[in-house]
Structures are given as C-alpha cells and as structure tokens.
C-alpha cells in the first residue's frame, strides 16, 4: 500500500499507526504551515516553503537588499545543540528560536547571514572573505563563449555554424596555483557538446579537444584550448527504450506488501521503529541530515548520535586534458546534494511498501521549490539476524533513502537502521558515465594505447576515464551523552614466553587518541576504532561505545588512496580525501570536511582545523569518516550505469549488556505455493 504525506515541505503525520493511515485517508489534505508547525514541531525541522520565502523577503527588504541580490542557499540555522537535546528529552511543549541562515551574492560579491524568523530581522550579515557559495552560475558560460569571435571560429572549424545546435557543460575551477587560478579569481571551464536531434542520451555525443576558460567576473573567454579533433560519436546509445528479450517474457510480478501496515510510526519528521527514534530533513548542500538518534532499551532512551550527514564529497577524474581540468567535482560544496535531490520512483527507486515525503529548497530568487517524493522510508527483509541448529530469526532493516542527480551521476543515499543497534551508511552510484570522444574504434587500432591511457574504451570512439567517488560523513556521535573519547583496539600476535606447546598468543593493545593529530589515519581493517562514553558502562564494566567502520563492503575497489601525486593541487584542495578517519572537538561552525566555501577555493576544512591539534579526549567530539571507490570503467557500465554500492557502518561495541535481538519473534511459517504440483511431485520422487 502506498502511503504519502500530503503536507508541504516534508510531509508529515501525527502518527502512522499499524494500519499505515496518514492524513490523506482522513480527508485532511494539505495543511497550512501554521497547522503543520502546531502538529509536528521539532527544533531541527527544515524550513517550510513559507519560511524560505519569508527569509528571502526579510533580506531583500532590509538595508542589505538591492536589485542585484540573489541567493545560493537559504536553510535552517540550527539552535544550540544542548538545548535541542534538552528539548528531545522534554515534553516537547517548548519552542526554540527559529532562524534561517543564507548565502547570497550582491553586486558580484558573496555574503552570508542569519535571519531571525520570529522577529523578522537580519541579525547577521558579513562578507565571505574567500571562496564562493554553491555554483548557481551553471550554464552561464555558454552565452559568454557565443559572444567571443575566436571561440565562434573554433566551433565553426568543427562544423558548428548554428550556435543554437550546441550546449555547454561547465564547472568552476578550484585552486590550481597562482599561474592558472590567481587568488580571488572566478574561473570556469566551458566544454561544447553538439545537440543531436532526437537524442535521449545527451552525454553520449561528446566533442573533445576543445575547451574555453571563462572569467565569470569579467564575463569573457580568457583562453581557448584547441588541441584535438576526434570524431563526435554518432551512436544514439538510447537507454530509454524497452528492449524485449527472453528474460523480459520470463519475469513474473514481485509484489511487496505489508497488509497490516508499516511497523514504524511517523510524527512530522521523526521516525520511531524497533527501539530506534530519529529525525531527518533535507539540507540544500549536504542532502539528508539524520539527527537526534536514540535507541530505547528497557524503557531508557539512550543517545547515540546528535547529527550525521555527508560532510564532503569529491569525484575526481584522472584525465589531464584541459577539457577535463574542472572535472574534479566537489558535488556537495559546488552543486549541492540537496539542491540536486529528485523525486523517487515507486517500485523502482524504492519498493512498493515505501512511505514518501516531500522536501523544499530555495531558488536563486528566494522562492521555494517543493521536491515531490524526495524521501522514502521503508522496511525490508535482510537475511537471518541469527540462526542456530534449526532455530532462526528474521533480520529486518529500516531504510531512509533519497537520490540526487548531479550531472551525469545519480547518487542513492541510504541510512539503514538495524534491529541490533547498527547503522549502515550506503551510497549507490548510478546514472550515466562521464565519457570523452577519441579516434579509437576498437582496441586493435594503433591509437588505442594512447586513447585508453586514462580510461576504458566502452564504445566506438568513446572512452570512459578512470575516476574516484570519495565521500566523507560528519558523524556527531554522542554515545550515552556528549562527553566521549575516541581510541582503538589493535589485535596482534605475541610470542609466548617459555612455551610448552603454543608458541604464540593473540592479545589486544588499546590506545586513546588524546589530540586531533593522534586520530588521523588510513582505514585498517585489522583495527577497531571506537567512540566510547566517559560516563556509562555496561554490566561488565566496559565503557559503552560504537565502532567506526569506514569500509564495510562495496562492489568497486575501495578508495585506499587518492590517485594523485603528492604535488597535485587536488590534494591541497580537499585534504579529507587523504585519510579515512579524522576526529575534531565539536564546534558548531565546523560543518563541512572541505570547508564552507569550496568553489574557487583551497581547503578550509579538516586539513586546516586539525593543524591546531586540539585535545579530543573526554569531550564532545565529531568523527569524520571518509570512504569511497576507485572506478575503472568496464563495458557493462555503458551506456547506463548499474548501481554500484559502497557501505560504511557504525556498530555497537559493548553498548549493550548482551545480544539486543534476543526478543525477536519467530515469523509464522507459510507453506510454499505451487501452481502445478511440481514441488509435491519432486518430494514424492525423492
């Protein structure tokens, strides 16, 4: 049964009962923002569409507004963390201050500020000293290129005389040193792509060997890179057509239903399921934010995580050609994961038993755009939770899912809650490959070795360059409280002194990370990295804790190292990609692993903060977990990219006194259905 909340922004319900009935079933329909707030208030609720537009209006009508002003982001300014936790454990009647934070551009200069929505005033306005907000100028380079005579001549040389038949892909340059990117510059690379009449897959027809470096401040082309003329691939590679095959005829319906309704309940943006309770919202930059995560045990509501989200993301390509120079994508900081979130398709993106939620983001004018079906929550069977000697229990998982389309890739972002207290963080990469045009038709051509030096030939005249998908999660874990310590347990073998039989023994060496530099490390699958409480123990005297696992499985090779030489500017732009675990003391304004302003900038995030080497033991800490994959393309990933997953995890470590899933019920057995008696005949024959 499909359930969908009909409230603007993130649709909500007073509660989802076991029948799974929401507002629509009661005939209430869409509620006003005031009614929503009265029913489903939470201090971390995302801004409603009305609040987004109110914030923009307050800024525009203030002394800071003028006709040139446009917005990159308008979103919730979070209240004080301690007060939010206090509210979470209260009766919920109190209301915390409601504020919005924004980034904007005025007269070609970036600013940031805070609006008090309760009082209708701008309480903070200041210039951004370096870098740029989200790249809202996407597509503007095309008009600049078309007005440049030398650029037009370069296009004509390739047979493009009608400029309406070409589109431009573009993106901002990061820091590539003072020669190419002087401090304060706003440069973007613009790459032409011919428009093929009737083509569904616009990415399948690249024009390589030509690129234009554009100054967005001066609104002019500053350099033309004209270095090759490979043929434009002509195969339509249309993935939208249904291909009939023997398999198509053999597929029978697979129906996922919960006839008694969902096992979780919903109140606004809060989910209650199998001892878990958490809040979620959509952020324009980082996408889904999961917060105030608790696990109830024997009536006690225990803290696990204040907030978790995608703190940074990089997708760097390894082709050194000029046209690929900007393709070191900082997808969260440059384009916005939330800004790129799209509606989910029932039955394909998510199963039929999913509950769907809307969300809202701002446009550059400060108007609100509602993303229909932006989130889904659903339960799924996930193998046995435990099994022994003929006795077994079902493992069930709860999934919070959203999908962002960022250029050619779609990223499936899952928060997966397990009954045993573990949380999986899963990212699925799908969509279309980023490709380039080459002279080579097959690997037997004389040009093949050079054309495939940085990638794989996936079709005639098409190479898909090698790249990496690198994700960093900001995990503000509060294990049984805000005061935690991070450390490690390292199992190792030691020689037994004076052995009679055994020559060695297994021991564990424990270590506490006292300062930031102590915690920075590569992922070691032999090591156990723990966040533990400073105040709570389990019944055996161990501090309650959670294990951090940056890589808990994947289908592409793990990103052990960023594939750049040590002198490459890329490594200086986003230092979080160099290590898999970082730990910092909690600080409200340290929100993004790459720094707040990524566009046209160097690293102002983890690499910079951790040089302070601040104390991290016995305090409120944040763990930054980097994971990802190295993507060497293959023919089976073109023209469409089957979803490939990377999984990280946080797992309870002595958090409980014993196995927390001893209370699972044995599901009622149902006889296997047989339409033709074949199963019975087989049994008789044996």
C-alpha positions as CSV (number, residue, x, y, z in Angstrom):
1,X,0.0,0.0,0.0
2,X,1.4,3.4,-1.0
3,X,1.4,6.0,1.8
4,X,2.3,9.6,1.1
5,X,2.1,12.5,3.4
6,X,0.5,15.5,1.7
7,X,1.9,18.3,3.8
8,X,4.1,20.9,2.0
9,X,7.8,20.5,2.5
10,X,8.5,17.3,4.4
11,X,5.0,15.8,4.6
12,X,4.0,14.7,8.0
13,X,1.5,12.8,10.1
14,X,0.5,12.8,13.7
15,X,1.5,9.2,13.6
16,X,1.5,6.2,11.3
17,X,-0.5,3.5,13.1
18,X,-0.2,-0.2,12.3
19,X,-2.8,0.4,9.7
20,X,-0.4,2.8,7.9
21,X,-3.1,5.5,7.5
22,X,-1.9,9.1,7.1
23,X,-3.6,12.5,6.7
24,X,-5.0,11.8,3.2
25,X,-7.1,8.9,4.4
26,X,-8.8,11.2,6.9
27,X,-9.6,13.7,4.2
28,X,-7.5,16.4,5.8
29,X,-5.4,17.0,2.7
30,X,-2.7,19.7,2.6
31,X,-2.3,21.7,5.8
32,X,-1.0,25.3,6.2
33,X,2.4,26.0,7.5
34,X,0.9,27.1,10.8
35,X,-1.1,23.9,11.2
36,X,2.0,21.8,10.3
37,X,4.1,23.6,12.9
38,X,1.5,23.1,15.6
39,X,1.3,19.4,15.0
40,X,4.8,18.3,14.1
41,X,7.2,20.9,15.6
42,X,10.8,19.9,16.0
43,X,13.6,22.4,16.6
44,X,15.6,20.8,13.7
45,X,12.7,20.8,11.1
46,X,13.9,22.1,7.8
47,X,12.4,25.5,6.7
48,X,8.9,25.3,5.3
49,X,8.4,26.9,1.9
50,X,6.8,29.8,3.6
51,X,9.8,30.2,5.9
52,X,12.2,30.1,2.9
53,X,10.3,32.8,1.2
54,X,9.9,34.8,4.4
55,X,13.7,34.7,5.0
56,X,14.4,35.9,1.4
57,X,11.8,38.7,1.7
58,X,13.3,39.9,5.0
59,X,16.8,40.1,3.5
60,X,15.6,41.8,0.3
61,X,13.6,44.4,2.2
62,X,16.4,45.1,4.7
63,X,19.2,47.6,4.2
64,X,21.3,44.8,2.7
65,X,19.0,44.1,-0.2
66,X,19.2,45.5,-3.7
67,X,18.2,44.5,-7.3
68,X,21.4,42.6,-7.9
69,X,20.9,40.2,-4.9
70,X,20.4,36.5,-5.5
71,X,20.6,33.5,-3.1
72,X,22.7,30.4,-3.2
73,X,21.3,28.8,0.0
74,X,18.5,29.5,2.4
75,X,18.2,26.9,5.2
76,X,17.7,26.3,8.9
77,X,20.1,27.9,11.3
78,X,20.3,25.2,13.9
79,X,19.5,26.1,17.5
80,X,22.1,25.4,20.3
81,X,22.9,21.7,20.4
82,X,22.5,21.3,24.2
83,X,19.1,23.0,24.0
84,X,18.0,20.6,21.2
85,X,19.0,17.6,23.3
86,X,17.2,19.1,26.2
87,X,14.1,19.5,24.1
88,X,14.3,15.9,22.8
89,X,14.0,14.6,26.4
90,X,11.3,17.1,27.4
91,X,7.5,17.0,26.8
92,X,8.1,18.9,23.6
93,X,6.0,21.9,24.5
94,X,8.8,24.4,24.4
95,X,9.8,26.3,21.3
96,X,13.4,27.2,20.4
97,X,14.3,30.3,18.4
98,X,13.5,29.9,14.7
99,X,16.3,31.2,12.4
100,X,17.4,30.9,8.8
101,X,21.0,31.1,7.5
102,X,21.7,32.1,4.0
103,X,24.5,32.7,1.4
104,X,23.9,35.3,-1.2
105,X,25.6,37.3,-4.0
106,X,25.3,41.0,-4.2
107,X,26.9,43.2,-6.8
108,X,29.1,40.2,-7.7
109,X,30.4,39.7,-4.2
110,X,29.4,36.8,-1.8
111,X,27.9,37.3,1.6
112,X,26.5,35.2,4.4
113,X,24.0,36.0,7.1
114,X,21.3,34.9,9.6
115,X,17.6,35.9,9.7
116,X,15.5,35.8,12.8
117,X,12.2,34.5,11.6
118,X,10.5,35.1,14.8
119,X,11.3,38.9,14.8
120,X,11.6,39.4,11.1
121,X,15.1,40.9,11.2
122,X,18.5,40.2,9.7
123,X,20.7,39.5,12.7
124,X,23.9,38.8,10.8
125,X,25.4,40.0,7.5
126,X,29.0,39.7,6.6
127,X,31.2,39.4,3.5
128,X,32.6,36.0,2.6
129,X,36.4,36.5,2.7
130,X,37.4,33.8,0.2
131,X,35.8,31.2,-1.9
132,X,32.2,31.2,-3.3
133,X,28.9,29.8,-2.3
134,X,27.2,27.0,-4.3
135,X,27.8,27.3,-8.1
136,X,24.5,28.7,-9.2
137,X,26.1,30.1,-12.4
138,X,25.9,26.7,-14.1
139,X,25.2,27.3,-17.8
140,X,26.1,30.9,-18.0
141,X,29.4,30.3,-19.7
142,X,27.7,29.3,-22.9
143,X,26.4,32.8,-23.5
144,X,29.9,34.2,-22.8
145,X,31.5,31.8,-25.3
146,X,29.0,32.5,-28.0
147,X,29.9,36.2,-27.9
148,X,33.6,35.6,-28.4
149,X,34.7,35.7,-32.0
150,X,37.7,33.4,-31.6
151,X,35.6,30.9,-29.8
152,X,32.9,31.0,-32.5
153,X,35.6,30.5,-35.1
154,X,36.9,27.4,-33.2
155,X,33.4,26.0,-33.3
156,X,33.0,26.7,-37.0
157,X,36.2,24.8,-37.6
158,X,34.3,21.8,-36.3
159,X,31.3,22.4,-38.5
160,X,29.1,24.1,-35.9
161,X,27.8,27.3,-37.5
162,X,24.4,27.3,-35.9
163,X,25.1,28.1,-32.3
164,X,21.6,27.0,-31.2
165,X,22.8,23.5,-32.0
166,X,25.4,23.4,-29.3
167,X,25.2,23.3,-25.5
168,X,28.0,23.8,-23.0
169,X,28.9,21.8,-19.9
170,X,30.8,23.9,-17.4
171,X,32.1,24.0,-13.9
172,X,34.2,26.1,-11.6
173,X,38.0,25.6,-11.2
174,X,39.4,25.0,-7.8
175,X,42.8,26.2,-6.8
176,X,45.4,25.2,-9.4
177,X,48.1,27.6,-8.3
178,X,48.7,31.3,-8.9
179,X,49.5,30.9,-12.6
180,X,46.2,29.5,-13.6
181,X,43.9,30.5,-10.7
182,X,45.1,33.7,-9.0
183,X,43.6,34.3,-5.6
184,X,40.1,35.8,-5.8
185,X,39.6,34.7,-9.4
186,X,36.4,33.1,-10.6
187,X,37.3,30.9,-13.5
188,X,35.1,28.2,-15.1
189,X,35.9,25.7,-17.9
190,X,33.3,25.5,-20.6
191,X,33.1,22.5,-22.9
192,X,30.9,22.4,-26.0
193,X,28.6,19.4,-26.8
194,X,26.6,19.3,-30.0
195,X,22.8,18.9,-29.7
196,X,21.8,15.8,-31.6
197,X,18.2,15.9,-32.8
198,X,16.1,13.4,-31.0
199,X,18.9,12.1,-28.8
200,X,17.8,11.0,-25.4
201,X,21.3,10.4,-24.1
202,X,22.9,13.8,-24.5
203,X,26.1,12.6,-22.7
204,X,26.7,10.0,-25.5
205,X,27.9,12.7,-28.0
206,X,30.9,14.5,-26.5
207,X,33.0,16.9,-28.5
208,X,36.6,16.6,-27.2
209,X,39.7,18.6,-27.9
210,X,38.1,22.0,-27.5
211,X,37.5,23.9,-24.2
212,X,37.1,27.5,-23.2
213,X,38.4,29.1,-20.0
214,X,35.9,31.7,-18.9
215,X,36.3,34.5,-16.4
216,X,33.0,34.8,-14.6
217,X,33.8,38.2,-13.1
218,X,34.9,39.8,-16.4
219,X,32.3,37.8,-18.4
220,X,34.8,36.9,-21.1
221,X,36.8,34.0,-22.6
222,X,40.4,34.2,-21.3
223,X,41.8,31.2,-23.1
224,X,40.9,28.7,-25.8
225,X,42.2,25.1,-25.6
226,X,42.1,23.7,-29.1
227,X,44.2,20.6,-29.2
228,X,42.4,17.7,-31.0
229,X,39.6,16.8,-33.3
230,X,38.3,13.3,-32.6
231,X,35.0,12.4,-34.3
232,X,31.8,13.1,-32.4
233,X,30.3,9.7,-31.6
234,X,27.1,9.1,-33.5
235,X,25.5,6.0,-31.9
236,X,22.4,7.3,-30.0
237,X,23.0,4.9,-27.1
238,X,19.4,5.4,-26.2
239,X,18.9,3.7,-22.8
240,X,15.2,4.7,-22.6
241,X,13.8,2.1,-25.0
242,X,12.4,-1.1,-23.5
243,X,14.4,-4.0,-25.0
244,X,12.4,-7.2,-25.4
245,X,14.2,-10.4,-24.7
246,X,13.6,-13.9,-23.4
247,X,14.3,-12.6,-19.9
248,X,11.5,-10.0,-20.3
249,X,9.0,-12.7,-21.0
250,X,10.1,-14.8,-18.0
251,X,9.8,-12.1,-15.3
252,X,6.7,-12.6,-13.1
253,X,5.3,-9.9,-10.8
254,X,7.1,-9.4,-7.5
255,X,4.8,-7.7,-5.0
256,X,6.0,-6.3,-1.7
257,X,3.2,-5.7,0.7
258,X,2.6,-5.1,4.4
259,X,-1.1,-6.0,4.8
260,X,-1.2,-4.8,8.4
261,X,0.7,-1.6,7.6
262,X,4.2,-0.4,8.5
263,X,5.9,-1.3,11.7
264,X,7.2,2.2,12.1
265,X,5.4,5.4,13.2
266,X,5.8,8.9,11.9
267,X,5.3,12.2,13.7
268,X,6.4,15.0,11.5
269,X,9.9,14.3,10.5
270,X,10.5,11.9,13.3
271,X,10.6,8.1,12.9
272,X,10.0,5.5,15.6
273,X,11.0,1.9,14.7
274,X,12.2,-1.1,16.6
275,X,13.6,0.9,19.5
276,X,15.1,3.5,17.1
277,X,14.0,7.1,17.1
278,X,15.5,9.8,14.8
279,X,14.7,13.0,13.0
280,X,15.5,13.8,9.3
281,X,15.5,16.7,7.0
282,X,16.9,17.9,3.6
283,X,19.7,20.4,3.5
284,X,20.4,22.2,0.2
285,X,24.1,21.4,0.4
286,X,24.7,18.1,2.1
287,X,21.3,16.4,1.3
288,X,19.8,14.2,4.0
289,X,20.6,15.1,7.7
290,X,19.7,12.5,10.3
291,X,19.7,13.8,13.8
292,X,18.8,13.1,17.5
293,X,19.3,9.4,17.0
294,X,18.4,7.4,20.1
295,X,17.9,3.7,20.9
296,X,15.4,2.7,23.7
297,X,16.3,-0.2,25.9
298,X,14.2,-1.3,28.8
299,X,12.4,2.0,28.8
300,X,15.6,4.1,28.7
301,X,16.1,6.4,25.7
302,X,19.8,6.3,25.1
303,X,21.7,8.8,23.0
304,X,23.8,7.6,20.0
305,X,24.2,10.5,17.5
306,X,23.2,14.1,17.5
307,X,23.7,14.5,13.8
308,X,25.0,12.7,10.8
309,X,25.3,13.8,7.1
310,X,27.6,13.9,4.1
311,X,30.1,16.5,5.2
312,X,32.0,16.4,1.9
313,X,32.2,14.7,-1.5
314,X,34.7,14.6,-4.3
315,X,34.6,12.9,-7.7
316,X,37.9,13.5,-9.3
317,X,38.7,12.3,-12.9
318,X,42.2,11.2,-13.9
319,X,42.4,12.6,-17.4
320,X,44.9,15.5,-17.7
321,X,43.4,17.1,-20.9
322,X,42.4,20.7,-20.5
323,X,38.7,19.9,-21.1
324,X,38.8,17.7,-18.1
325,X,40.6,20.1,-15.7
326,X,37.3,21.2,-14.0
327,X,36.1,17.7,-13.6
328,X,37.4,17.4,-10.0
329,X,33.8,17.7,-8.8
330,X,33.1,18.8,-5.3
331,X,29.5,17.8,-5.6
332,X,28.3,18.9,-2.2
333,X,30.2,22.1,-1.9
334,X,29.9,23.2,-5.5
335,X,26.5,22.0,-6.7
336,X,24.6,20.9,-3.6
337,X,23.4,17.4,-2.9
338,X,20.1,18.7,-1.6
339,X,19.7,21.1,-4.5
340,X,20.1,18.1,-6.8
341,X,17.7,15.8,-5.0
342,X,15.0,14.5,-7.3
343,X,11.6,12.7,-6.9
344,X,11.7,9.0,-6.2
345,X,10.0,6.4,-8.5
346,X,7.8,4.0,-6.6
347,X,8.5,0.4,-7.5
348,X,12.0,1.0,-8.9
349,X,13.9,3.6,-6.9
350,X,12.0,2.4,-3.8
351,X,9.8,-0.7,-3.1
352,X,6.0,-0.6,-3.1
353,X,5.8,-0.5,0.7
354,X,7.7,2.8,0.9
355,X,6.3,5.9,2.6
356,X,7.1,9.0,0.7
357,X,7.9,12.6,1.9
358,X,8.3,15.9,0.1
359,X,11.0,18.5,0.8
360,X,11.7,22.1,-0.2
361,X,14.7,24.1,-1.4
362,X,15.2,27.7,-2.5
363,X,15.9,29.0,-5.9
364,X,18.2,32.0,-6.6
365,X,15.3,34.4,-6.4
366,X,14.5,33.2,-2.9
367,X,11.4,31.3,-4.0
368,X,10.7,27.8,-2.6
369,X,10.6,24.8,-4.8
370,X,8.9,21.7,-3.4
371,X,10.6,18.4,-4.4
372,X,7.9,15.8,-4.6
373,X,8.7,12.4,-3.1
374,X,12.2,13.5,-2.1
375,X,12.5,10.9,0.8
376,X,11.3,7.4,1.3
377,X,11.2,5.2,4.4
378,X,10.6,1.5,4.1
379,X,11.3,-1.8,5.8
380,X,12.9,-4.7,4.1
381,X,13.9,-8.3,4.8
382,X,17.7,-8.6,5.2
383,X,18.7,-12.3,5.8
384,X,18.7,-14.1,9.1
385,X,19.5,-12.0,12.2
386,X,20.7,-15.1,13.9
387,X,20.4,-18.8,13.2
388,X,21.5,-21.9,15.1
389,X,20.6,-25.6,14.9
390,X,17.3,-25.1,13.2
391,X,16.2,-22.0,15.2
392,X,16.4,-18.7,13.4
393,X,15.1,-15.1,13.4
394,X,14.5,-12.7,10.6
395,X,16.7,-9.6,10.3
396,X,14.7,-6.6,9.2
397,X,16.1,-3.2,8.3
398,X,14.6,0.3,8.1
399,X,15.9,2.4,5.2
400,X,15.7,6.2,4.8
401,X,16.5,6.9,1.1
402,X,17.0,9.9,-1.1
403,X,18.5,10.2,-4.6
404,X,20.4,13.2,-6.0
405,X,21.1,13.6,-9.8
406,X,24.3,15.6,-10.1
407,X,25.2,15.9,-13.7
408,X,25.6,12.5,-15.3
409,X,25.6,10.6,-12.0
410,X,22.7,9.7,-9.6
411,X,23.7,9.0,-6.0
412,X,21.4,6.8,-3.9
413,X,21.9,7.9,-0.3
414,X,20.7,5.4,2.3
415,X,20.7,5.4,6.1
416,X,19.9,1.8,7.1
417,X,18.9,1.1,10.7
418,X,19.2,-2.4,12.0
419,X,17.4,-4.0,14.9
420,X,20.7,-4.9,16.6
421,X,21.8,-1.3,17.0
422,X,24.0,-1.0,13.9
423,X,23.6,1.7,11.3
424,X,24.8,1.3,7.7
425,X,25.7,4.3,5.6
426,X,25.3,3.3,2.0
427,X,25.9,5.3,-1.2
428,X,24.9,3.8,-4.6
429,X,26.4,5.4,-7.8
430,X,24.3,5.0,-10.9
431,X,23.2,7.1,-13.9
432,X,25.5,7.7,-16.9
433,X,29.2,7.5,-17.4
434,X,31.3,10.7,-18.0
435,X,32.8,10.0,-21.4
436,X,35.2,11.6,-24.0
437,X,35.4,11.3,-27.7
438,X,38.5,9.6,-29.2
439,X,39.8,8.4,-32.5
440,X,39.9,4.7,-31.5
441,X,37.1,2.4,-32.6
442,X,38.5,-0.9,-31.2
443,X,41.4,-1.9,-29.0
444,X,43.2,-3.2,-32.2
445,X,43.6,0.3,-33.5
446,X,47.0,2.0,-33.5
447,X,45.6,4.8,-31.4
448,X,44.1,2.5,-28.7
449,X,47.0,2.5,-26.2
450,X,47.2,6.3,-26.1
451,X,43.5,6.9,-26.1
452,X,42.9,4.5,-23.3
453,X,45.8,5.6,-21.1
454,X,43.4,7.2,-18.7
455,X,40.3,5.1,-19.2
456,X,38.4,2.3,-20.8
457,X,37.1,2.1,-24.4
458,X,33.4,1.4,-23.8
459,X,32.1,2.0,-27.4
460,X,33.2,3.1,-30.8
461,X,35.1,6.4,-30.4
462,X,34.2,6.6,-26.7
463,X,36.4,6.3,-23.7
464,X,35.2,6.5,-20.1
465,X,38.1,7.9,-18.0
466,X,39.1,6.4,-14.6
467,X,37.9,8.3,-11.6
468,X,37.1,8.1,-7.9
469,X,34.0,8.6,-5.8
470,X,35.0,9.9,-2.4
471,X,32.5,10.6,0.4
472,X,33.1,12.0,3.9
473,X,30.5,11.6,6.6
474,X,30.3,14.0,9.5
475,X,29.2,11.9,12.5
476,X,28.5,13.9,15.7
477,X,28.2,10.8,17.9
478,X,27.1,11.3,21.4
479,X,27.4,7.8,22.9
480,X,25.3,7.8,26.1
481,X,26.0,11.5,26.3
482,X,28.0,14.3,24.8
483,X,31.3,13.6,26.6
484,X,33.1,10.8,24.7
485,X,36.6,9.5,24.0
486,X,37.9,8.1,20.7
487,X,40.5,5.3,20.6
488,X,41.5,2.0,19.2
489,X,41.9,-1.7,19.9
490,X,44.6,-3.4,17.8
491,X,44.7,-7.2,17.9
492,X,48.1,-8.7,17.3
493,X,50.2,-11.9,17.9
494,X,52.9,-12.1,20.5
495,X,55.4,-14.8,21.4
496,X,54.5,-16.9,24.4
497,X,57.5,-16.9,26.9
498,X,58.7,-20.4,27.8
499,X,56.0,-22.2,25.8
500,X,55.2,-25.9,26.4
501,X,53.0,-26.2,23.3
502,X,51.6,-22.9,21.9
503,X,54.3,-20.7,20.5
504,X,52.1,-17.5,20.2
505,X,49.0,-15.8,21.6
506,X,46.5,-13.2,20.5
507,X,46.4,-10.1,22.5
508,X,44.8,-6.6,22.1
509,X,46.6,-3.3,22.5
510,X,44.4,-0.3,23.5
511,X,45.2,3.3,22.8
512,X,43.3,6.6,23.4
513,X,43.5,9.5,20.9
514,X,44.4,12.5,23.0
515,X,44.7,15.1,20.3
516,X,43.4,15.6,16.7
517,X,46.7,14.5,15.1
518,X,46.6,11.2,17.0
519,X,43.3,10.2,15.4
520,X,44.1,11.0,11.7
521,X,44.6,7.6,9.9
522,X,44.0,5.4,7.0
523,X,41.4,2.6,7.3
524,X,43.0,-0.5,8.8
525,X,40.6,-3.5,8.6
526,X,42.6,-5.2,11.4
527,X,42.0,-2.3,13.8
528,X,38.9,-1.5,15.9
529,X,38.3,2.3,16.2
530,X,35.8,3.1,19.0
531,X,33.9,6.1,20.3
532,X,33.1,5.4,23.9
533,X,31.2,7.1,26.7
534,X,33.1,8.7,29.5
535,X,30.2,8.2,32.0
536,X,28.4,4.9,31.2
537,X,29.5,1.3,31.4
538,X,27.8,-2.0,30.5
539,X,27.2,-4.5,33.2
540,X,30.7,-6.0,32.8
541,X,32.4,-2.7,33.4
542,X,33.3,-1.8,29.8
543,X,32.6,1.8,28.6
544,X,29.6,1.8,26.3
545,X,30.7,2.5,22.7
546,X,30.3,2.3,19.0
547,X,32.8,1.1,16.4
548,X,33.6,3.2,13.3
549,X,34.0,1.2,10.1
550,X,34.8,3.4,7.0
551,X,34.5,0.5,4.6
552,X,32.1,-2.3,5.4
553,X,31.8,-3.6,1.8
554,X,31.5,-2.4,-1.8
555,X,31.3,-3.6,-5.4
556,X,34.2,-1.4,-6.8
557,X,37.7,-1.3,-5.4
558,X,38.0,0.6,-2.1
559,X,39.5,4.1,-2.3
560,X,42.6,3.4,-0.3
561,X,44.5,6.3,-1.7
562,X,43.5,9.4,-3.7
563,X,45.1,8.7,-7.1
564,X,47.1,11.9,-7.4
565,X,50.8,12.5,-7.0
566,X,51.9,14.4,-3.8
567,X,52.5,17.6,-5.7
568,X,49.0,17.8,-7.2
569,X,46.9,20.8,-6.2
570,X,43.9,18.5,-5.8
571,X,45.3,17.1,-2.6
572,X,45.6,20.6,-1.2
573,X,42.0,21.4,-2.2
574,X,40.3,18.7,-0.1
575,X,42.6,17.2,2.4
576,X,39.9,14.9,3.8
577,X,40.5,12.5,0.9
578,X,44.0,11.7,2.2
579,X,42.7,9.8,5.3
580,X,39.7,7.8,6.3
581,X,39.3,8.8,9.9
582,X,39.5,12.3,11.5
583,X,38.3,13.4,14.9
584,X,37.7,17.0,16.0
585,X,36.2,18.6,19.1
586,X,32.6,19.7,18.4
587,X,32.3,23.2,17.1
588,X,29.1,24.4,15.5
589,X,30.6,26.2,12.6
590,X,32.9,23.3,11.5
591,X,30.3,21.7,9.4
592,X,31.9,20.6,6.1
593,X,35.0,18.5,5.7
594,X,36.2,20.5,2.7
595,X,35.4,23.9,4.4
596,X,32.3,26.1,4.0
597,X,33.2,27.8,0.7
598,X,34.6,25.2,-1.7
599,X,34.0,26.9,-5.1
600,X,37.1,28.8,-6.4
601,X,39.0,28.0,-3.2
602,X,41.6,25.9,-1.4
603,X,40.9,23.6,1.5
604,X,39.5,25.4,4.5
605,X,38.1,22.3,6.3
606,X,39.6,19.3,8.1
607,X,43.2,19.8,6.9
608,X,43.2,23.4,8.3
609,X,41.3,22.7,11.5
610,X,43.2,19.7,12.7
611,X,46.6,21.5,12.4
612,X,45.6,23.1,15.7
613,X,45.9,19.7,17.3
614,X,43.2,20.4,19.8
615,X,42.5,17.9,22.7
616,X,39.8,15.4,21.8
617,X,39.7,13.1,24.9
618,X,36.9,13.4,27.4
619,X,35.0,15.9,25.4
620,X,32.2,16.4,22.8
621,X,33.8,15.0,19.6
622,X,32.9,14.7,15.9
623,X,34.1,11.8,13.8
624,X,34.7,12.4,10.1
625,X,34.7,9.2,8.2
626,X,36.0,9.1,4.6
627,X,35.0,6.2,2.3
628,X,34.6,5.6,-1.4
629,X,35.6,3.7,-4.5
630,X,38.0,3.8,-7.4
631,X,36.0,3.4,-10.6
632,X,37.9,1.7,-13.5
633,X,35.1,1.6,-16.1
634,X,34.0,-1.5,-17.9
635,X,31.8,-2.2,-21.0
636,X,28.9,-3.4,-18.8
637,X,28.6,0.1,-17.4
638,X,27.8,1.8,-20.7
639,X,25.5,3.3,-21.9
640,X,23.7,3.1,-18.5
641,X,25.4,2.6,-15.1
642,X,24.1,-0.2,-13.0
643,X,24.0,0.8,-9.3
644,X,27.3,0.2,-7.6
645,X,27.4,0.4,-3.8
646,X,29.9,1.4,-1.1
647,X,28.9,0.7,2.5
648,X,30.3,2.1,5.8
649,X,29.0,1.3,9.2
650,X,28.8,2.3,12.9
651,X,28.3,-0.7,15.2
652,X,27.6,-1.0,18.9
653,X,30.6,-2.2,20.9
654,X,29.7,-3.1,24.5
655,X,26.9,-0.6,24.2
656,X,24.5,-3.4,25.3
657,X,24.8,-6.0,28.1
658,X,24.0,-8.8,25.7
659,X,22.7,-9.5,22.2
660,X,19.9,-6.9,21.7
661,X,17.9,-9.1,19.3
662,X,17.0,-11.9,21.7
663,X,13.5,-10.5,21.7
664,X,12.8,-11.1,18.0
665,X,9.7,-13.3,17.4
666,X,9.9,-16.3,15.1
667,X,7.9,-15.4,12.0
668,X,4.9,-17.6,11.2
669,X,5.8,-20.2,8.6
670,X,3.8,-20.3,5.4
671,X,3.7,-23.3,3.0
672,X,5.3,-22.7,-0.3
673,X,2.8,-22.1,-3.1
674,X,2.7,-24.4,-6.0
675,X,0.7,-23.8,-9.1
676,X,1.3,-27.1,-10.9
677,X,2.2,-29.6,-8.2
678,X,5.8,-29.8,-9.3
679,X,7.1,-29.3,-5.8
680,X,5.0,-32.1,-4.4
681,X,6.0,-34.4,-7.3
682,X,9.6,-33.7,-6.6
683,X,9.2,-34.5,-2.9
684,X,7.5,-37.8,-3.7
685,X,10.3,-38.7,-6.1
686,X,13.0,-38.2,-3.5
